[in-house]
């Protein structure tokens, strides 16, 4: 059977910029507002994780909370001519996109988009106004499902995966290796909604989730090996040994207001690992917010309750006058 047509986006958007690594999608509803960039993970699945379905869309939740200028990094599936793209290439393209939007931006990092966002905020501190990290792995000295899987295999196994794909790591192959099939209970937990009532809405959501899970991204071999080695095996970001675009990253240089969101039942990026990022940064306590939701990993981005609660709170925080709060505390 031929593959079905790619899933449509939930929220109207346009492509603002096309770069070698991404399409920058513009969900803005009006000019003149503070811009926000959602940096989605460039891992197994596509950017629709941020705009999955009505009532299960982070973009929709932020818009409902009054955030009107929203952009999403829609990372491209790797073609053969992308095999040598590195983490630096993705940082450089993110920088071009943000410069085109207009600095400073509010930067929201989802999962592995979080460590990329931290690298960006540390490398270009004047270009980020506020930073949100949701289910983001940074200090992998604290165990997680991802770091445990990487460390369980020797590096030659990953190199062989790259060689088999002529420099490209197949997303469908990764899905067979790493991913555990979702049960109905898992999908209900991710979406935080009942799908067992036989309704047309439930059937549609379940079918949409299954197709979303099957629509994988291929990754450049160079990028893939850098991520598995530098991020999850050697823990370079947390240990202050990561070099991004020619400079060693100092996490203490990230002093912007920070909001960290974690899932209490997250096994991909456990709650303690996600929350442990905050002390690594230089953000003063008065500018730091934390929240933990009773959900799994995908529930942080797709869960109806999480979007209505924590992300509504984040939308208010993004629009709050933090500088005035700091002044009152100092006085």
Secondary structure, DSSP 4 states (H G I P E B T S, - for coil): -PPPPPPPPSS--EEEEE-SSEEEEE--SSTTSPEEEEE---SSB-GGGGS-STTS-HHHHHHHTT--EEEEEEEPPPPGGGTT--HHHHHHHHHHHHHHH-SSEEEEEETHHHHHHHHHHHHSGGGEEEEEEES----TTS--HHHHHHHHS-HHHHHHHHHHTTTEE-HHHHHHHHPPPPPHHHHHHHHTS---S--HHHHHHHHHHHHHHH-B--EEHHHHHHIIIIIIIS-TTTTT--EETTEE--GGG--SEEEEEEETT-SSS-HHHHHTTGGGS---GGGEEEEEESS-TTHHHH-HHHHHTHHHHHHHHHHS-HHHHHHHHH-
